[in-house]
Amino acid sequence: MKQTMRKDRRRAQPELPSGRRSSAPSHDTDTFKRGFVSLTKLALSGVQITASALDVTTEKVLFSIDDHLSVPTASLGKVILLIEVAARLTQRDGSAHGLLDRTVADSAAGTGLWQHLQIPTMPVADLAVLVGQSSDNLATNVLLRHIGLDAVRARGEALGLNRTFLLDKVRDHRGPDDAPHLSVGSARELSTLFRDLAEGSVVDVATSQQVLAWLGLSADLSMVASAFGLDPLSHVHSDHGLLLVNKTGSGPGIRSEVGILRGPRASVSYAVTMRFNDEELTSRLAVLDGMRTLGTDILEYVY
């Protein structure tokens, strides 16, 4: 992947209270009308929304809804783990090399391929590939056991993340002594983090490139990225002038996505999290439709 994803413009859970938001949304009135209307309707129906979209080149805020709030983000916190692993690889830290064994204590159901494979041991870098491609829970837990949650927290602090954290390993069940969520984050911090990755300024250029390469393998284009028309299983190269890197997170009543889309005219980094009453399938489908609508606005802006 190129040094940066920036391309200069051619001159060109629980039931939530209905419609309660701490601040009014703002948006680029020329481009983000559909997303603004769609997400406002969802918010009025009781969906809690945090969202941020930034122009990578100008740093202009294109869209925001409560982007300062720190909310549960399912798997998005795994990005910080990948940054720490990448930093150790590029800095030739010995802890980033060698083989890691999976144990019974690392087991976690849900997303990922390694739980379905026979191989019991994998290299550190290959585990990072699994996390980037399928948000692999088992690979996440093995990496986190090896790297240490304290080191991941320290990395987040060094990056200036004050409201975005990986809180725990992946667990099938969370007890009273466990962290209540896998990760939390603010949309503004997450969209800024991805802008910085695209600019090559997260730790250093090599580290940023490595994280983008892992996340560029993501096969989940079911949310915001569903609007981009890309092949979910093969989009590491530019397709119709579009290049996407993203990370998603899903859980009961939570859908989250952070990413960056580069197009012929501009690049946009974005982060969206929606919390909703997941008792009815129609509620989930409405949330996914709203995320796709915002994705359509992002596509229009970059294309």
C-alpha positions as CSV (number, residue, x, y, z in Angstrom):
1,M,0.0,0.0,0.0
2,K,1.3,3.5,-0.8
3,Q,2.8,5.7,1.9
4,T,-0.4,7.5,2.4
5,M,-4.0,7.1,1.2
6,R,-4.4,10.8,0.7
7,K,-5.0,12.0,-2.8
8,D,-5.1,15.7,-3.5
9,R,-8.4,16.9,-5.0
10,R,-8.5,17.5,-8.6
11,R,-9.7,20.9,-9.0
12,A,-11.7,19.8,-8.5
13,Q,-28.6,-3.4,24.6
14,P,-30.9,-2.0,26.7
15,E,-33.8,0.0,25.2
16,L,-32.7,3.6,24.8
17,P,-34.9,6.7,25.5
18,S,-36.7,7.7,22.4
19,G,-35.1,10.6,20.4
20,R,-32.7,11.8,23.2
21,R,-29.4,13.3,22.0
22,S,-27.0,15.5,23.9
23,S,-26.4,17.8,20.9
24,A,-27.8,18.5,17.5
25,P,-26.1,16.9,14.5
26,S,-24.1,19.0,12.0
27,H,-23.3,18.2,8.4
28,D,-22.0,19.5,5.1
29,T,-25.2,20.8,3.7
30,D,-24.1,20.3,0.1
31,T,-23.4,16.6,0.4
32,F,-24.7,14.9,3.5
33,K,-28.4,15.7,3.3
34,R,-29.5,12.1,2.9
35,G,-27.4,10.9,5.8
36,F,-28.5,13.8,8.0
37,V,-32.2,13.0,7.4
38,S,-31.8,9.3,7.7
39,L,-29.8,9.4,11.0
40,T,-32.1,12.1,12.4
41,K,-35.1,9.8,11.9
42,L,-33.3,6.9,13.6
43,A,-32.3,9.1,16.5
44,L,-35.9,10.2,16.9
45,S,-36.9,6.5,17.0
46,G,-34.6,5.9,20.0
47,V,-31.3,4.9,18.3
48,Q,-28.3,6.4,20.0
49,I,-25.9,7.6,17.3
50,T,-22.4,8.9,17.4
51,A,-20.8,9.8,14.1
52,S,-17.9,11.7,12.6
53,A,-16.7,12.2,9.0
54,L,-13.6,14.3,8.1
55,D,-12.0,15.4,4.9
56,V,-8.5,13.9,5.2
57,T,-6.8,16.6,3.2
58,T,-8.5,19.7,4.7
59,E,-9.4,18.2,8.1
60,K,-12.9,19.8,7.6
61,V,-15.6,18.2,9.7
62,L,-18.1,17.0,7.1
63,F,-20.6,15.3,9.4
64,S,-20.9,14.9,13.2
65,I,-23.4,13.7,15.7
66,D,-22.4,13.5,19.4
67,D,-18.9,12.7,18.2
68,H,-17.3,13.5,21.6
69,L,-19.2,10.8,23.5
70,S,-17.4,7.6,24.5
71,V,-19.7,4.7,23.8
72,P,-19.4,0.9,23.4
73,T,-17.9,0.1,20.0
74,A,-17.7,-3.7,20.0
75,S,-14.5,-4.7,18.2
76,L,-13.2,-1.3,17.1
77,G,-10.8,-1.3,20.0
78,K,-8.8,-4.1,18.3
79,V,-7.3,-1.4,16.1
80,I,-5.2,-0.2,19.0
81,L,-3.9,-3.7,19.5
82,L,-2.9,-3.9,15.8
83,I,-1.1,-0.5,16.1
84,E,0.9,-1.8,19.0
85,V,1.8,-5.1,17.2
86,A,2.7,-3.1,14.0
87,A,4.9,-0.7,16.0
88,R,6.8,-3.6,17.5
89,L,7.3,-5.2,14.0
90,T,8.5,-2.1,12.4
91,Q,10.8,-1.3,15.3
92,R,12.2,-4.8,15.2
93,D,11.1,-5.6,18.7
94,G,11.7,-9.3,19.4
95,S,8.2,-9.7,21.0
96,A,6.6,-9.2,17.5
97,H,8.3,-12.2,16.1
98,G,8.0,-15.9,16.7
99,L,5.1,-18.4,17.1
100,L,2.2,-18.1,19.5
101,D,0.2,-21.1,20.8
102,R,-3.6,-20.9,21.4
103,T,-4.9,-22.1,24.7
104,V,-8.3,-23.1,26.1
105,A,-8.3,-19.8,28.0
106,D,-8.0,-17.8,24.8
107,S,-11.1,-19.4,23.3
108,A,-13.9,-17.1,22.2
109,A,-16.8,-17.8,19.9
110,G,-18.1,-15.5,17.3
111,T,-16.0,-13.9,14.6
112,G,-12.9,-15.4,13.2
113,L,-11.3,-18.3,11.3
114,W,-8.7,-19.7,13.6
115,Q,-11.2,-21.5,15.8
116,H,-12.2,-23.5,12.8
117,L,-8.6,-24.4,11.8
118,Q,-6.5,-27.4,13.0
119,I,-3.2,-25.5,13.3
120,P,-2.5,-24.7,17.0
121,T,0.3,-22.3,16.5
122,M,0.7,-19.2,14.3
123,P,3.2,-16.3,13.8
124,V,2.4,-13.0,15.4
125,A,2.1,-11.2,12.0
126,D,-0.3,-13.9,10.7
127,L,-2.5,-13.4,13.8
128,A,-2.7,-9.7,13.0
129,V,-3.8,-10.6,9.5
130,L,-6.6,-12.7,10.9
131,V,-7.7,-9.8,13.2
132,G,-7.7,-7.4,10.3
133,Q,-9.5,-9.7,7.8
134,S,-12.2,-11.2,10.0
135,S,-11.8,-9.5,13.4
136,D,-10.7,-13.0,14.7
137,N,-11.6,-13.2,18.4
138,L,-9.2,-16.1,19.1
139,A,-6.3,-14.4,17.4
140,T,-7.1,-11.2,19.3
141,N,-7.0,-13.0,22.6
142,V,-3.7,-14.7,21.9
143,L,-2.1,-11.5,20.7
144,L,-3.5,-9.6,23.7
145,R,-2.1,-12.3,26.1
146,H,1.3,-12.0,24.5
147,I,1.4,-8.2,24.1
148,G,-0.4,-7.3,27.4
149,L,-3.4,-5.0,27.9
150,D,-1.3,-2.5,29.7
151,A,0.9,-2.0,26.7
152,V,-2.1,-1.5,24.5
153,R,-3.5,1.1,26.9
154,A,-0.1,2.8,27.0
155,R,-0.1,2.9,23.2
156,G,-3.5,4.5,23.1
157,E,-2.5,7.1,25.6
158,A,0.7,7.9,23.5
159,L,-1.6,8.4,20.5
160,G,-3.7,10.9,22.5
161,L,-6.8,8.7,22.8
162,N,-8.6,9.9,25.8
163,R,-12.0,8.4,25.1
164,T,-11.1,5.4,23.0
165,F,-9.9,2.2,24.7
166,L,-9.6,-1.6,24.4
167,L,-10.9,-2.6,27.8
168,D,-10.5,-6.3,27.9
169,K,-10.0,-9.5,25.9
170,V,-12.9,-11.0,24.0
171,R,-15.3,-13.0,26.3
172,D,-18.3,-15.2,25.5
173,H,-19.8,-14.1,28.8
174,R,-19.1,-11.0,30.9
175,G,-19.3,-11.4,34.6
176,P,-19.6,-8.7,37.3
177,D,-15.8,-8.6,37.7
178,D,-15.1,-8.2,34.0
179,A,-15.0,-5.0,32.0
180,P,-18.6,-4.3,30.9
181,H,-17.5,-3.9,27.2
182,L,-14.7,-5.1,24.9
183,S,-14.0,-1.5,23.9
184,V,-15.3,2.0,24.0
185,G,-14.6,5.0,21.8
186,S,-15.6,8.4,20.5
187,A,-16.4,8.9,16.8
188,R,-14.2,11.9,16.6
189,E,-11.2,10.2,18.0
190,L,-11.7,7.2,15.8
191,S,-12.1,9.2,12.6
192,T,-9.1,11.3,13.5
193,L,-7.1,8.1,14.2
194,F,-7.9,6.8,10.7
195,R,-7.1,10.1,9.1
196,D,-3.7,10.0,10.8
197,L,-3.1,6.4,9.6
198,A,-3.8,7.6,6.1
199,E,-1.3,10.4,6.6
200,G,1.3,8.0,7.9
201,S,1.6,9.7,11.2
202,V,0.5,7.0,13.6
203,V,3.8,6.1,15.3
204,D,5.6,6.4,11.9
205,V,5.0,5.8,8.2
206,A,5.9,2.1,8.3
207,T,3.7,1.4,11.3
208,S,0.8,3.2,9.7
209,Q,1.3,1.4,6.4
210,Q,1.3,-2.0,8.1
211,V,-1.9,-1.3,10.0
212,L,-3.6,-0.1,6.8
213,A,-2.5,-3.3,5.1
214,W,-4.0,-5.5,7.7
215,L,-7.3,-3.6,7.9
216,G,-7.5,-3.3,4.1
217,L,-8.2,-7.1,4.1
218,S,-11.5,-6.6,6.1
219,A,-14.3,-8.7,4.6
220,D,-17.1,-7.0,6.4
221,L,-18.7,-4.4,4.1
222,S,-22.2,-4.8,5.6
223,M,-22.5,-1.3,7.2
224,V,-21.3,2.1,5.9
225,A,-19.1,0.4,3.3
226,S,-22.1,-1.5,1.8
227,A,-22.6,1.7,-0.3
228,F,-19.3,1.6,-2.0
229,G,-19.9,-1.2,-4.4
230,L,-16.6,-3.0,-3.6
231,D,-15.9,-6.8,-3.5
232,P,-16.0,-7.8,0.2
233,L,-13.4,-10.5,-0.4
234,S,-11.0,-8.6,-2.6
235,H,-10.6,-4.8,-2.4
236,V,-7.0,-4.3,-1.4
237,H,-6.4,-2.4,-4.7
238,S,-8.1,0.6,-6.2
239,D,-11.4,-0.3,-7.8
240,H,-13.1,2.3,-10.0
241,G,-10.8,4.8,-8.3
242,L,-11.9,3.8,-4.8
243,L,-9.7,2.4,-2.0
244,L,-11.2,1.4,1.3
245,V,-9.7,0.5,4.7
246,N,-12.2,-0.2,7.5
247,K,-12.9,-2.0,10.7
248,T,-16.3,-3.0,12.0
249,G,-17.8,-4.0,15.3
250,S,-21.0,-5.9,16.0
251,G,-22.8,-7.0,19.2
252,P,-26.3,-7.2,20.5
253,G,-27.8,-3.8,19.9
254,I,-24.5,-2.3,18.6
255,R,-23.2,-1.7,15.1
256,S,-19.9,0.2,14.6
257,E,-17.6,1.0,11.8
258,V,-14.5,3.1,11.3
259,G,-12.8,3.6,8.0
260,I,-11.3,5.7,5.3
261,L,-12.4,5.9,1.7
262,R,-10.2,7.4,-1.0
263,G,-11.8,8.4,-4.2
264,P,-10.8,10.4,-7.3
265,R,-11.8,13.8,-5.7
266,A,-11.1,13.4,-2.0
267,S,-10.5,11.1,0.9
268,V,-12.8,10.8,3.9
269,S,-12.2,9.2,7.3
270,Y,-15.4,8.3,9.2
271,A,-16.6,6.6,12.3
272,V,-20.2,5.6,13.2
273,T,-21.6,3.8,16.1
274,M,-25.3,3.0,16.6
275,R,-26.9,1.5,19.7
276,F,-30.4,0.3,19.4
277,N,-33.1,-2.0,20.8
278,D,-32.3,-5.3,19.0
279,E,-35.4,-7.2,19.9
280,E,-36.9,-6.8,16.4
281,L,-35.1,-7.6,13.2
282,T,-36.7,-4.5,11.6
283,S,-34.8,-2.3,14.1
284,R,-31.5,-3.8,13.1
285,L,-32.3,-3.5,9.4
286,A,-33.2,0.2,9.8
287,V,-29.9,0.8,11.5
288,L,-28.0,-0.9,8.7
289,D,-30.0,1.1,6.1
290,G,-29.1,4.3,7.9
291,M,-25.4,3.4,7.9
292,R,-25.6,2.6,4.2
293,T,-27.2,6.0,3.5
294,L,-24.4,7.8,5.2
295,G,-22.0,5.7,3.1
296,T,-23.7,6.9,0.0
297,D,-23.1,10.5,1.0
298,I,-19.4,9.7,1.7
299,L,-19.1,8.0,-1.7
300,E,-20.7,11.0,-3.4
301,Y,-18.2,13.3,-1.7
302,V,-15.1,11.4,-2.7
303,Y,-16.3,10.5,-6.2
